[in-house]
Every structure is written in structure tokens, then in C-alpha cells.
Amino acid sequence: MQQGGGSETEVTWEDQQNINKFGRLNNRLHELHDEIKIAKESNDNLEDASNELILTDEEVVRFQIGEVFAHVPKDEVESRIEQMQEATSQKLEKLEEEKQSVVAQMSELKKILYGKFGESINLEED
């Protein structure tokens, strides 16, 4: 059967599994993009908070804990912000590593699927 100049290739169970895996990886890639964006924004906000804390003259500052602001000594707030920055940076690093892994797996699947199906399959976002 001919459609648009291409020939129809039989899709095996293994091919379908690869297509499904590619779809799951693509969804995870989109989730990772969102999570990385949020982590970067959080890191920027913590950096801004740290800079503002350096500029303040007060020894006791308001620090948000959950939904409540508490008066906390400046030194303790500085150490908490540093800990939060470190945790966010580590999380961002892990997300970037996972993103690289997902992109590499997707690339391998693209090679396999395009090798078999050619232009009969579209794995691009556009």
C-alpha cells in the first residue's frame, strides 16, 4: 500500500515497544525542562535573597517558614539560605544529568526507528 510516495513497513511488537519508549522519554524530557526551569528560578530567587541579606543592617530578619514569617537571627537565615542553595544546585545538577541521559536514549531510538521506517515516521517536535 502506497501513501505519499512511501512504502508501508510492517510494525513489529519490538518496533511498537521502541515507539512507546520514545514517547515516554519525550514526555519525561518535557517534564525535565519544566523542572529545570523551576529549579533555576528557585536558585535565582535564593541568590537574590542572599544578596538582599548582605545589604541589610538588621540583626533579626523575617524569614518565611511554610506560610508563616518568623523573626530569625540574620546569621541563621544566611546559613539556611546557603543550605537551600546547595540543595537546589544539587537537584539542578541531577536534573541536567537525567536530561542528558534521556536525550541520549531518544537519539538511539531515533536511529533505530528512522533506520527502519525512514520518512514514514515522524519523531520530531515540529
N, CA, C and O atoms as a GROMACS GRO file, in nm:
protein
  504
    1MET      N    1   0.084  -0.118   0.000
    1MET     CA    2   0.000   0.000   0.000
    1MET      C    3   0.088   0.124   0.000
    1MET      O    4   0.179   0.135   0.083
    2GLN      N    5   0.064   0.214  -0.089
    2GLN     CA    6   0.145   0.336  -0.103
    2GLN      C    7   0.068   0.455  -0.047
    2GLN      O    8  -0.051   0.473  -0.073
    3GLN      N    9   0.140   0.538   0.032
    3GLN     CA   10   0.082   0.661   0.083
    3GLN      C   11   0.188   0.770   0.074
    3GLN      O   12   0.294   0.758   0.136
    4GLY      N   13   0.162   0.871   0.000
    4GLY     CA   14   0.254   0.984  -0.011
    4GLY      C   15   0.390   0.946  -0.062
    4GLY      O   16   0.488   1.009  -0.025
    5GLY      N   17   0.400   0.846  -0.145
    5GLY     CA   18   0.528   0.810  -0.205
    5GLY      C   19   0.611   0.718  -0.119
    5GLY      O   20   0.717   0.674  -0.164
    6GLY      N   21   0.568   0.686   0.004
    6GLY     CA   22   0.645   0.597   0.090
    6GLY      C   23   0.580   0.460   0.093
    6GLY      O   24   0.461   0.447   0.067
    7SER      N   25   0.658   0.360   0.123
    7SER     CA   26   0.601   0.226   0.132
    7SER      C   27   0.568   0.195   0.276
    7SER      O   28   0.634   0.244   0.368
    8GLU      N   29   0.466   0.114   0.296
    8GLU     CA   30   0.426   0.079   0.431
    8GLU      C   31   0.515  -0.034   0.482
    8GLU      O   32   0.532  -0.136   0.414
    9THR      N   33   0.571  -0.015   0.599
    9THR     CA   34   0.658  -0.114   0.660
    9THR      C   35   0.583  -0.178   0.775
    9THR      O   36   0.512  -0.110   0.849
   10GLU      N   37   0.596  -0.308   0.789
   10GLU     CA   38   0.527  -0.378   0.898
   10GLU      C   39   0.587  -0.337   1.032
   10GLU      O   40   0.709  -0.332   1.049
   11VAL      N   41   0.499  -0.309   1.126
   11VAL     CA   42   0.541  -0.268   1.259
   11VAL      C   43   0.538  -0.392   1.349
   11VAL      O   44   0.431  -0.449   1.374
   12THR      N   45   0.654  -0.432   1.396
   12THR     CA   46   0.662  -0.548   1.485
   12THR      C   47   0.636  -0.505   1.629
   12THR      O   48   0.629  -0.386   1.660
   13TRP      N   49   0.621  -0.604   1.715
   13TRP     CA   50   0.599  -0.577   1.857
   13TRP      C   51   0.716  -0.498   1.914
   13TRP      O   52   0.697  -0.405   1.993
   14GLU      N   53   0.837  -0.535   1.874
   14GLU     CA   54   0.957  -0.465   1.922
   14GLU      C   55   0.959  -0.320   1.875
   14GLU      O   56   0.996  -0.230   1.950
   15ASP      N   57   0.917  -0.298   1.749
   15ASP     CA   58   0.910  -0.161   1.697
   15ASP      C   59   0.810  -0.079   1.778
   15ASP      O   60   0.837   0.036   1.813
   16GLN      N   61   0.696  -0.139   1.808
   16GLN     CA   62   0.593  -0.068   1.886
   16GLN      C   63   0.646  -0.036   2.025
   16GLN      O   64   0.617   0.072   2.078
   17GLN      N   65   0.721  -0.126   2.084
   17GLN     CA   66   0.780  -0.101   2.215
   17GLN      C   67   0.879   0.016   2.208
   17GLN      O   68   0.883   0.099   2.299
   18ASN      N   69   0.958   0.021   2.102
   18ASN     CA   70   1.052   0.132   2.085
   18ASN      C   71   0.979   0.264   2.065
   18ASN      O   72   1.020   0.367   2.119
   19ILE      N   73   0.871   0.262   1.989
   19ILE     CA   74   0.792   0.384   1.967
   19ILE      C   75   0.732   0.430   2.100
   19ILE      O   76   0.735   0.549   2.132
   20ASN      N   77   0.677   0.337   2.177
   20ASN     CA   78   0.618   0.371   2.307
   20ASN      C   79   0.724   0.425   2.403
   20ASN      O   80   0.700   0.521   2.475
   21LYS      N   81   0.842   0.362   2.402
   21LYS     CA   82   0.951   0.408   2.489
   21LYS      C   83   0.993   0.549   2.450
   21LYS      O   84   1.017   0.633   2.536
   22PHE      N   85   1.001   0.575   2.320
   22PHE     CA   86   1.037   0.709   2.273
   22PHE      C   87   0.934   0.811   2.322
   22PHE      O   88   0.970   0.920   2.366
   23GLY      N   89   0.806   0.774   2.314
   23GLY     CA   90   0.700   0.864   2.362
   23GLY      C   91   0.712   0.893   2.511
   23GLY      O   92   0.696   1.007   2.554
   24ARG      N   93   0.740   0.789   2.589
   24ARG     CA   94   0.758   0.810   2.734
   24ARG      C   95   0.879   0.898   2.762
   24ARG      O   96   0.873   0.987   2.848
   25LEU      N   97   0.987   0.874   2.692
   25LEU     CA   98   1.108   0.956   2.710
   25LEU      C   99   1.083   1.100   2.670
   25LEU      O  100   1.132   1.193   2.734
   26ASN      N  101   1.007   1.119   2.564
   26ASN     CA  102   0.974   1.255   2.518
   26ASN      C  103   0.892   1.328   2.624
   26ASN      O  104   0.915   1.446   2.651
   27ASN      N  105   0.794   1.258   2.684
   27ASN     CA  106   0.715   1.318   2.790
   27ASN      C  107   0.804   1.353   2.910
   27ASN      O  108   0.790   1.461   2.968
   28ARG      N  109   0.895   1.263   2.945
   28ARG     CA  110   0.985   1.290   3.057
   28ARG      C  111   1.076   1.408   3.026
   28ARG      O  112   1.107   1.488   3.116
   29LEU      N  113   1.119   1.420   2.902
   29LEU     CA  114   1.203   1.533   2.862
   29LEU      C  115   1.130   1.665   2.884
   29LEU      O  116   1.188   1.762   2.932
   30HIS      N  117   1.002   1.669   2.848
   30HIS     CA  118   0.923   1.791   2.870
   30HIS      C  119   0.908   1.820   3.019
   30HIS      O  120   0.916   1.935   3.061
   31GLU      N  121   0.887   1.715   3.099
   31GLU     CA  122   0.878   1.734   3.244
   31GLU      C  123   1.010   1.786   3.299
   31GLU      O  124   1.012   1.876   3.384
   32LEU      N  125   1.121   1.732   3.250
   32LEU     CA  126   1.253   1.776   3.296
   32LEU      C  127   1.278   1.922   3.261
   32LEU      O  128   1.335   1.997   3.341
   33HIS      N  129   1.236   1.964   3.140
   33HIS     CA  130   1.252   2.105   3.102
   33HIS      C  131   1.180   2.194   3.203
   33HIS      O  132   1.233   2.295   3.247
   34ASP      N  133   1.057   2.155   3.240
   34ASP     CA  134   0.980   2.234   3.336
   34ASP      C  135   1.046   2.233   3.474
   34ASP      O  136   1.055   2.337   3.539
   35GLU      N  137   1.091   2.116   3.518
   35GLU     CA  138   1.154   2.105   3.650
   35GLU      C  139   1.285   2.185   3.655
   35GLU      O  140   1.316   2.248   3.756
   36ILE      N  141   1.361   2.181   3.547
   36ILE     CA  142   1.487   2.257   3.540
   36ILE      C  143   1.459   2.406   3.545
   36ILE      O  144   1.529   2.480   3.613
   37LYS      N  145   1.356   2.449   3.474
   37LYS     CA  146   1.319   2.591   3.474
   37LYS      C  147   1.281   2.636   3.616
   37LYS      O  148   1.324   2.743   3.660
   38ILE      N  149   1.203   2.555   3.685
   38ILE     CA  150   1.162   2.589   3.822
   38ILE      C  151   1.283   2.591   3.915
   38ILE      O  152   1.295   2.680   3.999
   39ALA      N  153   1.372   2.494   3.901
   39ALA     CA  154   1.492   2.488   3.986
   39ALA      C  155   1.582   2.609   3.962
   39ALA      O  156   1.638   2.665   4.057
   40LYS      N  157   1.596   2.650   3.837
   40LYS     CA  158   1.678   2.768   3.806
   40LYS      C  159   1.616   2.894   3.866
   40LYS      O  160   1.688   2.978   3.921
   41GLU      N  161   1.483   2.906   3.855
   41GLU     CA  162   1.415   3.022   3.913
   41GLU      C  163   1.432   3.023   4.065
   41GLU      O  164   1.456   3.128   4.125
   42SER      N  165   1.420   2.907   4.126
   42SER     CA  166   1.438   2.896   4.270
   42SER      C  167   1.580   2.935   4.310
   42SER      O  168   1.601   3.006   4.409
   43ASN      N  169   1.677   2.888   4.233
   43ASN     CA  170   1.817   2.921   4.260
   43ASN      C  171   1.840   3.072   4.246
   43ASN      O  172   1.909   3.132   4.328
   44ASP      N  173   1.781   3.132   4.143
   44ASP     CA  174   1.793   3.277   4.125
   44ASP      C  175   1.729   3.352   4.241
   44ASP      O  176   1.785   3.451   4.290
   45ASN      N  177   1.612   3.306   4.287
   45ASN     CA  178   1.544   3.372   4.399
   45ASN      C  179   1.628   3.362   4.526
   45ASN      O  180   1.636   3.458   4.603
   46LEU      N  181   1.688   3.246   4.549
   46LEU     CA  182   1.773   3.230   4.667
   46LEU      C  183   1.897   3.320   4.658
   46LEU      O  184   1.941   3.375   4.758
   47GLU      N  185   1.952   3.333   4.537
   47GLU     CA  186   2.067   3.422   4.517
   47GLU      C  187   2.028   3.567   4.547
   47GLU      O  188   2.102   3.641   4.611
   48ASP      N  189   1.909   3.606   4.499
   48ASP     CA  190   1.860   3.742   4.526
   48ASP      C  191   1.839   3.763   4.676
   48ASP      O  192   1.875   3.867   4.730
   49ALA      N  193   1.782   3.664   4.742
   49ALA     CA  194   1.759   3.674   4.887
   49ALA      C  195   1.892   3.686   4.961
   49ALA      O  196   1.904   3.763   5.056
   50SER      N  197   1.990   3.609   4.918
   50SER     CA  198   2.122   3.616   4.980
   50SER      C  199   2.184   3.753   4.962
   50SER      O  200   2.242   3.808   5.056
   51ASN      N  201   2.171   3.809   4.843
   51ASN     CA  202   2.225   3.942   4.817
   51ASN      C  203   2.154   4.049   4.900
   51ASN      O  204   2.218   4.140   4.952
   52GLU      N  205   2.023   4.037   4.913
   52GLU     CA  206   1.947   4.133   4.994
   52GLU      C  207   1.986   4.123   5.140
   52GLU      O  208   1.991   4.222   5.212
   53LEU      N  209   2.013   4.002   5.183
   53LEU     CA  210   2.051   3.979   5.322
   53LEU      C  211   2.186   4.044   5.352
   53LEU      O  212   2.208   4.095   5.462
   54ILE      N  213   2.275   4.042   5.256
   54ILE     CA  214   2.406   4.106   5.272
   54ILE      C  215   2.390   4.256   5.291
   54ILE      O  216   2.464   4.319   5.367
   55LEU      N  217   2.293   4.314   5.221
   55LEU     CA  218   2.273   4.458   5.225
   55LEU      C  219   2.201   4.508   5.350
   55LEU      O  220   2.210   4.626   5.383
   56THR      N  221   2.131   4.420   5.420
   56THR     CA  222   2.053   4.465   5.535
   56THR      C  223   2.142   4.490   5.658
   56THR      O  224   2.245   4.426   5.677
   57ASP      N  225   2.098   4.586   5.738
   57ASP     CA  226   2.171   4.620   5.860
   57ASP      C  227   2.112   4.552   5.984
   57ASP      O  228   2.172   4.555   6.091
   58GLU      N  229   1.996   4.493   5.969
   58GLU     CA  230   1.926   4.436   6.083
   58GLU      C  231   1.988   4.303   6.125
   58GLU      O  232   2.036   4.226   6.043
   59GLU      N  233   1.986   4.280   6.256
   59GLU     CA  234   2.038   4.154   6.311
   59GLU      C  235   1.933   4.044   6.311
   59GLU      O  236   1.967   3.926   6.308
   60VAL      N  237   1.805   4.084   6.314
   60VAL     CA  238   1.695   3.988   6.310
   60VAL      C  239   1.612   4.022   6.187
   60VAL      O  240   1.569   4.136   6.169
   61VAL      N  241   1.590   3.923   6.103
   61VAL     CA  242   1.514   3.945   5.979
   61VAL      C  243   1.395   3.851   5.974
   61VAL      O  244   1.392   3.749   6.044
   62ARG      N  245   1.297   3.886   5.891
   62ARG     CA  246   1.181   3.799   5.873
   62ARG      C  247   1.217   3.692   5.772
   62ARG      O  248   1.269   3.721   5.664
   63PHE      N  249   1.189   3.568   5.808
   63PHE     CA  250   1.221   3.453   5.723
   63PHE      C  251   1.094   3.369   5.709
   63PHE      O  252   1.030   3.335   5.808
   64GLN      N  253   1.059   3.337   5.586
   64GLN     CA  254   0.937   3.261   5.562
   64GLN      C  255   0.961   3.112   5.584
   64GLN      O  256   1.049   3.052   5.524
   65ILE      N  257   0.881   3.056   5.674
   65ILE     CA  258   0.885   2.913   5.701
   65ILE      C  259   0.745   2.862   5.671
   65ILE      O  260   0.651   2.886   5.747
   66GLY      N  261   0.732   2.791   5.560
   66GLY     CA  262   0.598   2.748   5.517
   66GLY      C  263   0.520   2.869   5.472
   66GLY      O  264   0.560   2.939   5.379
   67GLU      N  265   0.409   2.895   5.539
   67GLU     CA  266   0.326   3.010   5.504
   67GLU      C  267   0.339   3.122   5.608
   67GLU      O  268   0.267   3.222   5.600
   68VAL      N  269   0.430   3.105   5.702
   68VAL     CA  270   0.444   3.200   5.813
   68VAL      C  271   0.580   3.266   5.808
   68VAL      O  272   0.681   3.203   5.774
   69PHE      N  273   0.582   3.396   5.841
   69PHE     CA  274   0.709   3.467   5.854
   69PHE      C  275   0.748   3.468   6.000
   69PHE      O  276   0.667   3.501   6.087
   70ALA      N  277   0.874   3.433   6.027
   70ALA     CA  278   0.925   3.432   6.164
   70ALA      C  279   1.045   3.525   6.171
   70ALA      O  280   1.119   3.541   6.074
   71HIS      N  281   1.064   3.584   6.288
   71HIS     CA  282   1.182   3.667   6.311
   71HIS      C  283   1.296   3.575   6.350
   71HIS      O  284   1.291   3.507   6.453
   72VAL      N  285   1.400   3.573   6.266
   72VAL     CA  286   1.513   3.480   6.283
   72VAL      C  287   1.643   3.562   6.278
   72VAL      O  288   1.652   3.658   6.201
   73PRO      N  289   1.742   3.525   6.358
   73PRO     CA  290   1.871   3.595   6.351
   73PRO      C  291   1.931   3.588   6.210
   73PRO      O  292   1.920   3.486   6.142
   74LYS      N  293   1.993   3.696   6.170
   74LYS     CA  294   2.050   3.708   6.035
   74LYS      C  295   2.147   3.595   6.003
   74LYS      O  296   2.146   3.541   5.892
   75ASP      N  297   2.231   3.558   6.099
   75ASP     CA  298   2.330   3.452   6.075
   75ASP      C  299   2.262   3.318   6.043
   75ASP      O  300   2.306   3.245   5.955
   76GLU      N  301   2.155   3.288   6.116
   76GLU     CA  302   2.083   3.163   6.092
   76GLU      C  303   2.016   3.164   5.954
   76GLU      O  304   2.014   3.062   5.885
   77VAL      N  305   1.961   3.278   5.916
   77VAL     CA  306   1.899   3.289   5.784
   77VAL      C  307   2.003   3.270   5.674
   77VAL      O  308   1.977   3.203   5.575
   78GLU      N  309   2.121   3.329   5.693
   78GLU     CA  310   2.228   3.313   5.595
   78GLU      C  311   2.264   3.166   5.577
   78GLU      O  312   2.279   3.118   5.464
   79SER      N  313   2.278   3.093   5.689
   79SER     CA  314   2.314   2.952   5.678
   79SER      C  315   2.200   2.871   5.615
   79SER      O  316   2.226   2.779   5.537
   80ARG      N  317   2.077   2.904   5.648
   80ARG     CA  318   1.963   2.834   5.587
   80ARG      C  319   1.958   2.859   5.436
   80ARG      O  320   1.933   2.767   5.358
   81ILE      N  321   1.981   2.982   5.396
   81ILE     CA  322   1.979   3.013   5.252
   81ILE      C  323   2.091   2.940   5.180
   81ILE      O  324   2.071   2.889   5.070
   82GLU      N  325   2.208   2.934   5.242
   82GLU     CA  326   2.320   2.859   5.181
   82GLU      C  327   2.285   2.712   5.165
   82GLU      O  328   2.315   2.652   5.061
   83GLN      N  329   2.223   2.653   5.267
   83GLN     CA  330   2.182   2.513   5.260
   83GLN      C  331   2.079   2.493   5.148
   83GLN      O  332   2.085   2.396   5.072
   84MET      N  333   1.984   2.585   5.140
   84MET     CA  334   1.880   2.576   5.037
   84MET      C  335   1.941   2.590   4.897
   84MET      O  336   1.901   2.521   4.804
   85GLN      N  337   2.038   2.681   4.883
   85GLN     CA  338   2.105   2.699   4.754
   85GLN      C  339   2.181   2.573   4.716
   85GLN      O  340   2.178   2.531   4.600
   86GLU      N  341   2.249   2.512   4.812
   86GLU     CA  342   2.325   2.391   4.785
   86GLU      C  343   2.232   2.278   4.742
   86GLU      O  344   2.260   2.206   4.646
   87ALA      N  345   2.121   2.263   4.814
   87ALA     CA  346   2.024   2.159   4.779
   87ALA      C  347   1.964   2.182   4.640
   87ALA      O  348   1.948   2.088   4.563
   88THR      N  349   1.932   2.306   4.609
   88THR     CA  350   1.876   2.339   4.478
   88THR      C  351   1.977   2.316   4.368
   88THR      O  352   1.943   2.267   4.260
   89SER      N  353   2.102   2.352   4.394
   89SER     CA  354   2.207   2.330   4.293
   89SER      C  355   2.228   2.181   4.266
   89SER      O  356   2.245   2.140   4.152
   90GLN      N  357   2.226   2.101   4.372
   90GLN     CA  358   2.240   1.956   4.355
   90GLN      C  359   2.122   1.899   4.278
   90GLN      O  360   2.140   1.813   4.191
   91LYS      N  361   2.003   1.945   4.309
   91LYS     CA  362   1.884   1.898   4.239
   91LYS      C  363   1.893   1.936   4.091
   91LYS      O  364   1.861   1.856   4.003
   92LEU      N  365   1.937   2.058   4.064
   92LEU     CA  366   1.950   2.105   3.926
   92LEU      C  367   2.053   2.021   3.851
   92LEU      O  368   2.033   1.988   3.734
   93GLU      N  369   2.162   1.988   3.916
   93GLU     CA  370   2.266   1.905   3.855
   93GLU      C  371   2.212   1.767   3.821
   93GLU      O  372   2.238   1.715   3.712
   94LYS      N  373   2.136   1.707   3.912
   94LYS     CA  374   2.077   1.575   3.887
   94LYS      C  375   1.977   1.581   3.772
   94LYS      O  376   1.972   1.490   3.688
   95LEU      N  377   1.898   1.687   3.767
   95LEU     CA  378   1.800   1.702   3.659
   95LEU      C  379   1.871   1.716   3.524
   95LEU      O  380   1.827   1.658   3.424
   96GLU      N  381   1.979   1.791   3.521
   96GLU     CA  382   2.055   1.809   3.397
   96GLU      C  383   2.115   1.676   3.351
   96GLU      O  384   2.116   1.645   3.232
   97GLU      N  385   2.166   1.597   3.448
   97GLU     CA  386   2.222   1.466   3.414
   97GLU      C  387   2.114   1.374   3.358
   97GLU      O  388   2.136   1.304   3.259
   98GLU      N  389   1.997   1.376   3.421
   98GLU     CA  390   1.886   1.292   3.373
   98GLU      C  391   1.843   1.337   3.234
   98GLU      O  392   1.811   1.254   3.148
   99LYS      N  393   1.843   1.468   3.212
   99LYS     CA  394   1.805   1.520   3.080
   99LYS      C  395   1.903   1.470   2.974
   99LYS      O  396   1.860   1.427   2.866
  100GLN      N  397   2.032   1.473   3.004
  100GLN     CA  398   2.132   1.424   2.908
  100GLN      C  399   2.110   1.276   2.878
  100GLN      O  400   2.123   1.233   2.764
  101SER      N  401   2.079   1.199   2.981
  101SER     CA  402   2.054   1.057   2.963
  101SER      C  403   1.932   1.033   2.875
  101SER      O  404   1.934   0.948   2.786
  102VAL      N  405   1.826   1.107   2.900
  102VAL     CA  406   1.702   1.093   2.822
  102VAL      C  407   1.727   1.131   2.677
  102VAL      O  408   1.681   1.061   2.586
  103VAL      N  409   1.799   1.240   2.654
  103VAL     CA  410   1.829   1.284   2.517
  103VAL      C  411   1.912   1.178   2.444
  103VAL      O  412   1.890   1.152   2.325
  104ALA      N  413   2.007   1.118   2.513
  104ALA     CA  414   2.092   1.014   2.452
  104ALA      C  415   2.007   0.892   2.415
  104ALA      O  416   2.023   0.836   2.307
  105GLN      N  417   1.918   0.850   2.505
  105GLN     CA  418   1.832   0.736   2.476
  105GLN      C  419   1.739   0.765   2.358
  105GLN      O  420   1.716   0.680   2.273
  106MET      N  421   1.686   0.887   2.356
  106MET     CA  422   1.597   0.925   2.245
  106MET      C  423   1.672   0.925   2.113
  106MET      O  424   1.618   0.885   2.010
  107SER      N  425   1.796   0.969   2.116
  107SER     CA  426   1.878   0.972   1.995
  107SER      C  427   1.899   0.831   1.942
  107SER      O  428   1.890   0.807   1.821
  108GLU      N  429   1.928   0.737   2.032
  108GLU     CA  430   1.947   0.598   1.991
  108GLU      C  431   1.818   0.541   1.930
  108GLU      O  432   1.821   0.473   1.828
  109LEU      N  433   1.705   0.570   1.996
  109LEU     CA  434   1.578   0.521   1.943
  109LEU      C  435   1.546   0.583   1.808
  109LEU      O  436   1.490   0.517   1.720
  110LYS      N  437   1.580   0.710   1.791
  110LYS     CA  438   1.557   0.776   1.661
  110LYS      C  439   1.635   0.704   1.552
  110LYS      O  440   1.582   0.680   1.443
  111LYS      N  441   1.761   0.670   1.580
  111LYS     CA  442   1.843   0.600   1.482
  111LYS      C  443   1.777   0.468   1.441
  111LYS      O  444   1.767   0.436   1.323
  112ILE      N  445   1.732   0.392   1.541
  112ILE     CA  446   1.670   0.262   1.516
  112ILE      C  447   1.542   0.279   1.435
  112ILE      O  448   1.521   0.212   1.334
  113LEU      N  449   1.456   0.370   1.481
  113LEU     CA  450   1.324   0.385   1.418
  113LEU      C  451   1.333   0.449   1.279
  113LEU      O  452   1.265   0.405   1.187
  114TYR      N  453   1.416   0.552   1.264
  114TYR     CA  454   1.433   0.612   1.132
  114TYR      C  455   1.502   0.514   1.037
  114TYR      O  456   1.476   0.515   0.917
  115GLY      N  457   1.591   0.429   1.091
  115GLY     CA  458   1.657   0.329   1.010
  115GLY      C  459   1.558   0.231   0.949
  115GLY      O  460   1.574   0.186   0.836
  116LYS      N  461   1.457   0.197   1.027
  116LYS     CA  462   1.359   0.100   0.977
  116LYS      C  463   1.247   0.166   0.898
  116LYS      O  464   1.208   0.116   0.792
  117PHE      N  465   1.195   0.278   0.948
  117PHE     CA  466   1.076   0.337   0.888
  117PHE      C  467   1.104   0.456   0.796
  117PHE      O  468   1.016   0.497   0.720
  118GLY      N  469   1.223   0.510   0.802
  118GLY     CA  470   1.258   0.623   0.716
  118GLY      C  471   1.164   0.741   0.738
  118GLY      O  472   1.142   0.784   0.851
  119GLU      N  473   1.110   0.792   0.630
  119GLU     CA  474   1.022   0.909   0.639
  119GLU      C  475   0.878   0.872   0.674
  119GLU      O  476   0.793   0.960   0.682
  120SER      N  477   0.851   0.745   0.694
  120SER     CA  478   0.716   0.700   0.730
  120SER      C  479   0.684   0.733   0.876
  120SER      O  480   0.568   0.724   0.917
  121ILE      N  481   0.783   0.770   0.953
  121ILE     CA  482   0.761   0.802   1.093
  121ILE      C  483   0.820   0.940   1.122
  121ILE      O  484   0.925   0.977   1.070
  122ASN      N  485   0.750   1.015   1.207
  122ASN     CA  486   0.797   1.149   1.244
  122ASN      C  487   0.819   1.151   1.394
  122ASN      O  488   0.724   1.136   1.471
  123LEU      N  489   0.942   1.170   1.437
  123LEU     CA  490   0.976   1.172   1.578
  123LEU      C  491   1.019   1.311   1.623
  123LEU      O  492   1.072   1.328   1.734
  124GLU      N  493   0.998   1.411   1.539
  124GLU     CA  494   1.042   1.547   1.571
  124GLU      C  495   0.926   1.624   1.633
  124GLU      O  496   0.810   1.593   1.610
  125GLU      N  497   0.961   1.727   1.711
  125GLU     CA  498   0.863   1.809   1.779
  125GLU      C  499   0.786   1.900   1.684
  125GLU      O  500   0.667   1.927   1.705
  126ASP      N  501   0.853   1.948   1.582
  126ASP     CA  502   0.794   2.049   1.493
  126ASP      C  503   0.671   2.000   1.427
  126ASP      O  504   0.610   2.073   1.349
   0.00000   0.00000   0.00000
